[in-house]
């Protein structure tokens, strides 16, 4: 049993979204057992910046679906997409 690391692309629904606040909201939304190992930011277009948290999920948690669903529930999130997944 190990952990799975997933880089997830989170698109805010507007360029006005405070990214620091969004990071806090994403961390608060994490399902039990999952944790974030850092954030990257990616300039998309027209002032819009995507957040790319690297999420660590225990192997027995059933993959990244619970994390994706939790992130999608955050009010200022437009979309959530897994960029890549690997074992730790």
C-alpha positions in Angstrom: 0.0 0.0 0.0 1.3 3.4 -1.0 0.0 6.8 -1.8 -1.1 8.3 -5.1 0.0 11.8 -6.1 -2.3 13.6 -8.6 -1.8 17.0 -10.1 -5.2 18.5 -10.6 -6.0 21.6 -12.7 -8.6 23.7 -11.0 -10.0 26.6 -13.1 -11.6 29.5 -11.2 -14.9 30.8 -12.6 -13.5 34.3 -13.0 -10.2 36.2 -13.1 -11.4 38.1 -10.0 -11.2 35.0 -7.8 -8.7 35.5 -5.0 -6.3 32.6 -5.6 -4.9 32.5 -2.0 -8.5 32.3 -0.7 -9.3 29.6 -3.3 -6.3 27.6 -2.1 -7.6 27.7 1.4 -11.1 26.7 0.3 -9.6 23.7 -1.7 -7.6 22.6 1.4 -10.7 22.8 3.6 -12.8 20.8 1.0 -10.3 17.8 0.9 -11.8 14.5 1.8 -10.4 12.7 4.9 -7.0 11.2 4.3 -6.1 13.4 1.3 -3.6 16.2 1.6 -2.1 18.9 -0.6 1.6 18.8 -1.2 1.9 22.3 -2.8 0.3 24.5 -5.4 1.5 25.7 -8.8 -0.2 28.4 -10.8 -0.7 28.4 -14.5 -1.6 31.5 -16.5 -4.3 30.4 -18.9 -5.5 33.5 -20.8 -7.1 37.0 -20.3 -5.9 37.2 -16.7 -7.3 33.8 -15.7 -4.9 31.7 -13.6 -5.5 28.0 -12.9 -4.4 26.4 -9.7 -2.5 23.1 -9.9 -2.5 21.5 -6.5 -0.6 18.2 -6.1 -2.9 16.1 -4.0 -1.7 13.0 -2.1 -4.4 10.4 -1.7 -4.0 7.1 0.2 -4.1 4.0 -2.2 -7.2 2.7 -0.4 -9.2 5.9 -0.9 -10.4 4.8 -4.3 -8.4 7.2 -6.4 -8.9 10.9 -7.0 -12.7 11.0 -7.6 -13.6 12.1 -4.1 -11.1 14.9 -4.3 -12.3 16.0 -7.8 -15.9 16.0 -6.5 -15.0 18.0 -3.4 -13.1 20.6 -5.4 -15.9 20.9 -7.9 -18.3 21.8 -5.0 -16.2 24.8 -4.1 -18.2 27.9 -5.1 -15.6 29.8 -7.1 -14.5 26.7 -9.1 -15.4 26.5 -12.8 -13.9 23.1 -13.6 -11.6 20.4 -12.3 -9.4 18.1 -14.4 -6.7 15.6 -13.4 -3.5 16.4 -15.2 -1.5 13.4 -14.2 -1.4 10.7 -11.5 1.5 8.7 -10.2 2.4 6.4 -7.3 4.6 7.6 -4.5 
